[in-house]
Amino acid sequence: MAHKKGSGSTKNGRDSRSQRLGIKKYGGELADIGNIIVRQRGSRFKPGLNVKLGKDYTLFAVAKGKIVFKKSKKNRTKISIITNENN
């Protein structure tokens, strides 16, 4: 057995790409149909009116309007979109 390492390549130099999670559109902003509002792991934010939940827990808009964040019971945050028809 050799007692010194051979002069191969190093074992460092790799890093994974960041996941880019978080809120993409904030309360009061306007959202179009299909706009991503939140990228998340698990359903920390819940979908409300005119918002759907993707299979990777992404929240996205299904109507055009203004984004509203609302705290509900048990300190959960619901995200809704208020359209002109809802006023």
Contacts in CASP RR format, 6 or more apart in sequence:
PFRMAT RR
TARGET T0000
AUTHOR 0000-0000-0000
METHOD contacts of the structure
MODEL  1
MAHKKGSGSTKNGRDSRSQRLGIKKYGGELADIGNIIVRQRGSRFKPGLN
VKLGKDYTLFAVAKGKIVFKKSKKNRTKISIITNENN
19 39 0 8 1.000
19 41 0 8 1.000
20 39 0 8 1.000
21 39 0 8 1.000
21 40 0 8 1.000
21 41 0 8 1.000
22 38 0 8 1.000
22 39 0 8 1.000
22 40 0 8 1.000
23 37 0 8 1.000
23 38 0 8 1.000
24 35 0 8 1.000
24 36 0 8 1.000
24 37 0 8 1.000
24 38 0 8 1.000
24 39 0 8 1.000
25 31 0 8 1.000
25 35 0 8 1.000
25 36 0 8 1.000
25 37 0 8 1.000
25 67 0 8 1.000
26 67 0 8 1.000
26 69 0 8 1.000
27 66 0 8 1.000
27 67 0 8 1.000
27 68 0 8 1.000
27 69 0 8 1.000
28 66 0 8 1.000
28 67 0 8 1.000
28 68 0 8 1.000
29 66 0 8 1.000
29 67 0 8 1.000
30 64 0 8 1.000
30 65 0 8 1.000
30 66 0 8 1.000
30 67 0 8 1.000
31 37 0 8 1.000
31 61 0 8 1.000
31 64 0 8 1.000
31 65 0 8 1.000
31 66 0 8 1.000
31 67 0 8 1.000
31 81 0 8 1.000
32 61 0 8 1.000
32 64 0 8 1.000
33 61 0 8 1.000
33 62 0 8 1.000
33 63 0 8 1.000
33 64 0 8 1.000
34 60 0 8 1.000
34 61 0 8 1.000
34 62 0 8 1.000
35 60 0 8 1.000
35 61 0 8 1.000
36 58 0 8 1.000
36 59 0 8 1.000
36 60 0 8 1.000
37 51 0 8 1.000
37 59 0 8 1.000
37 60 0 8 1.000
37 61 0 8 1.000
37 67 0 8 1.000
37 79 0 8 1.000
38 45 0 8 1.000
38 58 0 8 1.000
38 59 0 8 1.000
38 79 0 8 1.000
39 56 0 8 1.000
39 58 0 8 1.000
40 57 0 8 1.000
40 58 0 8 1.000
40 59 0 8 1.000
41 57 0 8 1.000
42 57 0 8 1.000
43 53 0 8 1.000
43 57 0 8 1.000
44 77 0 8 1.000
45 59 0 8 1.000
45 77 0 8 1.000
45 78 0 8 1.000
45 79 0 8 1.000
46 72 0 8 1.000
46 76 0 8 1.000
46 77 0 8 1.000
46 78 0 8 1.000
46 79 0 8 1.000
47 53 0 8 1.000
47 59 0 8 1.000
47 78 0 8 1.000
47 79 0 8 1.000
48 78 0 8 1.000
48 79 0 8 1.000
48 80 0 8 1.000
49 80 0 8 1.000
49 81 0 8 1.000
49 82 0 8 1.000
49 86 0 8 1.000
50 61 0 8 1.000
50 62 0 8 1.000
50 63 0 8 1.000
50 65 0 8 1.000
50 80 0 8 1.000
50 81 0 8 1.000
50 82 0 8 1.000
50 83 0 8 1.000
51 59 0 8 1.000
51 60 0 8 1.000
51 61 0 8 1.000
51 62 0 8 1.000
51 79 0 8 1.000
51 80 0 8 1.000
51 81 0 8 1.000
52 59 0 8 1.000
52 60 0 8 1.000
52 62 0 8 1.000
53 59 0 8 1.000
54 60 0 8 1.000
59 79 0 8 1.000
61 67 0 8 1.000
61 81 0 8 1.000
62 81 0 8 1.000
63 81 0 8 1.000
63 83 0 8 1.000
64 81 0 8 1.000
64 83 0 8 1.000
65 81 0 8 1.000
65 82 0 8 1.000
65 83 0 8 1.000
65 84 0 8 1.000
66 81 0 8 1.000
66 82 0 8 1.000
67 79 0 8 1.000
67 80 0 8 1.000
67 81 0 8 1.000
68 79 0 8 1.000
68 80 0 8 1.000
68 81 0 8 1.000
68 82 0 8 1.000
69 77 0 8 1.000
69 78 0 8 1.000
69 79 0 8 1.000
70 77 0 8 1.000
70 78 0 8 1.000
70 79 0 8 1.000
70 80 0 8 1.000
71 77 0 8 1.000
71 78 0 8 1.000
72 78 0 8 1.000
END
